[in-house]
Structure formats: C-alpha cells, structure tokens
Amino acid sequence: MTLLIAAPCSGSGKTLVSLLLAAVAAQRGQGLQSFKVGPDYLDPQLLSRVSGVRCRNLDLLLCGEEWVRRSFRWWSQQQPLSLVEGVMGLFDGVGPSSVGSSAAVATSLDLPVLLVVEASRQAASLAALVRGFRDHDPNLSIAGVVLNGVSTPRHQQLLSDVLEQIGMPLLGVLPRHPALELPSRHLGLLPPQDLPDWPERSQQWAELAAQWLDLERLWPQLTSHGTAATDHPLMDLGPKQPPHGPVVAVARDAAFHFCYPELEESLQHLGCQVTHWAPLADQPLPAQCGAVVLPGGYPELHAKELSQCRQSLGSLARHGAAEGAMYAECGGLLLLGQELVDADGQRHAMAGLLPHRACRGALSLGYRTAQVKRDGLVVRQGEVLHGHEFHRWQLDESPMEAAPWQLEGWGVRSRVEGWTDAAVHASWLHLHWGGCPSIPQRLTHAAGKWLSA
C-alpha cells in the first residue's frame, strides 16, 4: 500500500514528512519511488535528490486520469517502497472545487491519506479539524495523522489524547528544529543545489524521522503492492526507437531546471539524442543540434550572468536565424527576448530572437485551457491543450498575430498568449508531455527535418 501525504493547507509540513520518510529509505538502502500531485517542479527535485530515484508528477488536469493511473502503476512497481506527496490542502482543486486535488488523486488510485497537521497553537480544536477532514468525503480513507510544530511533551500528550477520543491514529509528531526548516523564494522551496549542507541535512532528516515518526506502523504502509503494470507510461508515443535520431539540446543549469522527467524520456523514446546544455556556463550549442528545449526556471535571478554568456546567446541566436527548432516554456521564453529586467530594475540583454522585454509584474498562477488558434512548430489549429502558468515576470510586448493559442482559466480573463511559427514555440504555459504526446512527436520530426534540409 502507498500513502498519499496531505494536509489541511499549504505550509503544514507534508513536504517535510515526505522528505523525512525518503531519507529513512535512503539510509536503509531501500529504493523509494516518490510521486508529487500537481504541477510542481521544486518539491520533486528535493524528493529525487534525497531518495536517489526520480520523483514523478501525478496531475489529473494536465495528463488525464488514464495516464496518471498508468504512470503510478508502472513506476510504483519499479521500487519496493513508494509514497505520494499531495498539493495544497487535501481537497483544494481548481477554483472552489476539488477537481484535480490530492483527494481526487487518492480516490482515483485508491490510496489512504496520511494527514499532516500544523498543530502548534491547537488543543481540543484539533478534533474538529481532523474529524472534518475524515468525514468530508466517505470515499476517502484517513490512515492517521502526523502533527507538526509540537514543542513540548505536555503538548504532545494533550494532542494525543484529543486524537484518541475520535479514534484517529497518531503516527508521529515533529518538533521545532533547524533541520526541519525549508527555505523558499518567490516560486517555492529552494532546489537542493541551493540548500546549504545537503548531506548533513539529509542525514539529520533520517535521524529525526526515527526519533519522532512511528516508523513501525508507517513503514508497512509504504510497501508497493498491486498488480504488476504492463503498459509503459510512454506507450502513446508508439514503439521505442533506436537512439540514432536528431540531437536535442535541453537547457539544464541553475537558471533552467523546471523540467518533468517525461520531457527528456519522451524525446529519447522517439530516438532523439538528448544532451544537456548549460547557458550559464557559456556553452555553445552542441554540433548538429536539431532542436533546443528551454524549460522554465530562474533566469530572472541570473539575468546579469546570462547576458554575459556570449557563446551561449550567440549560438542560440544563430540557431534561431537558421530556423532551427526551438521549444521554450516560461523562463525559456524570457531567454529568447530582447531584455530581461531583474528584481533590482537592471536591464540585461538576452538572445534577441523575440521582440519582447520582461520585468517583474503581477503573479500569474493557475491551470489554463489552451485553444490553439494557428498552426506552429508543435501545435495545430483547433487542438485543445491543458497547461499550468506560474510566473511573476511579465512581457511588455507580445504580438497577438504570432500567438499560438487563447488561454482560459478559473478567475482570469481570456487572452491570447505566446509566440509560434514553423520553427519556434514559446509560451508562459508549462505542459506535461504525458498529457500531450503530439508535442514531442512534432518536435522530433521538426528537428530531423531541419538537419536533413
């Protein structure tokens, strides 16, 4: 059985509990497959780093229920242990609904929920909160509770008695401790490469888990069971191709690392030779590069350094001038523009392939439905795709005639967005290629066609 680790709201400690359990598995030398509900890039990086196994996203809205079930069945059978970290509050979905929520994923996969509650300022009220979550959906099973922020033995005993009165198992408590503090920035938690003293921190997590979590009762519930999966998650791409296809460079460094594993895996499945390209290291694009993928990340934090990377920007500009295929999401879109204004208001030149300039603005966040309005590198008129938007930088100019699609979402006005033509696709929208296999197929075709021209 696999536990889905959820909470009443964000900031309760579900990521922390997930990391502690993954650290114990790593210390014990047991493989643990972690999953993350929703369109998150940062929590999965932390879980992947501590477990040594790539975390997988389970997103009903981006990928659909069939793909989520297939991915979960396949990857959970590759390791002896598994867990799923939820997103936001247990029932929080699109707008005021539970659509796409952690609860929806738990129901779809028939997973029990471990509820993590920040209880630092609670006593008897804890019973009302936990009972409400337990009884809200009769199709959902709450396996137990972990309490976060419990500062004294007296407080722990008090809350334990409260949960006992409602018949809810207490499966652990977490105290205040420096190693349990997870620093963040404007788009979420710091990635592992930016956390100080990573090996020591991971070791402390395992030790604290053994001290404060009821591992004797939790561990059996992390064991991967169920019918062996026969359908690979990438089966929609067709048979796996030999690795003799076009070279595809995927930007990967401290500025560009918001990338689902399925992006590279889809390209490799289609026969592409995927190579990592580090713009921040001032690397030129690899020879015979058929396509470039620019994922999201934090280019706004590295704008000055990027502007000084003449080889990187120059080779990207030459690739674009030769009409080589380029696919860019969010932060990648910023790199293709004329200028990027950093948080201090300083302007920095970018690759200059698209006409926009970007500076800090209002937060754009949420799921979006994309109605495709014109043919482009990877989209075709009339298609409907589902993506996610999350950024604080905005463009001062975005020609409407070049926009690939019209975006709609809960609580936001409909608008055209992005840039596309036969060689370029650039947008704020993050897509999960598990839910749109036509994207890697078309990008692979374009890369091969360009090289053979």
Salt bridges, closest charged atoms under 4 A:
ASP40 OD2 - LYS36 NZ 3.94
ASP43 OD2 - LYS36 NZ 3.41
GLU65 OE2 - ARG69 NH2 2.97
GLU66 OE2 - ARG70 NH2 3.36
GLU85 OE2 - LYS36 NZ 3.04
GLU118 OE2 - ARG176 NH2 2.92
ASP135 OD1 - ARG134 NE 2.97
ASP194 OD2 - ARG185 NH2 3.05
ASP214 OD2 - ARG217 NE 2.74
ASP236 OD2 - ARG70 NH1 3.48
GLU262 OE2 - ARG56 NH1 3.30
GLU262 OE1 - HIS432 NE2 3.48
GLU264 OE1 - ARG54 NH2 3.95
GLU264 OE2 - ARG252 NH2 3.03
GLU264 OE2 - HIS276 NE2 2.71
GLU265 OE2 - ARG54 NH1 3.05
GLU265 OE1 - ARG56 NH1 2.78
GLU300 OE2 - HIS186 NE2 2.84
GLU329 OE1 - HIS430 ND1 3.34
GLU339 OE1 - ARG347 NH1 2.80
GLU339 OE1 - ARG357 NE 3.43
ASP342 OD2 - HIS348 NE2 2.90
GLU383 OE2 - ARG442 NH2 2.62
GLU389 OE1 - ARG368 NE 2.78
GLU389 OE2 - HIS391 NE2 2.86
GLU389 OE2 - ARG415 NH2 2.44
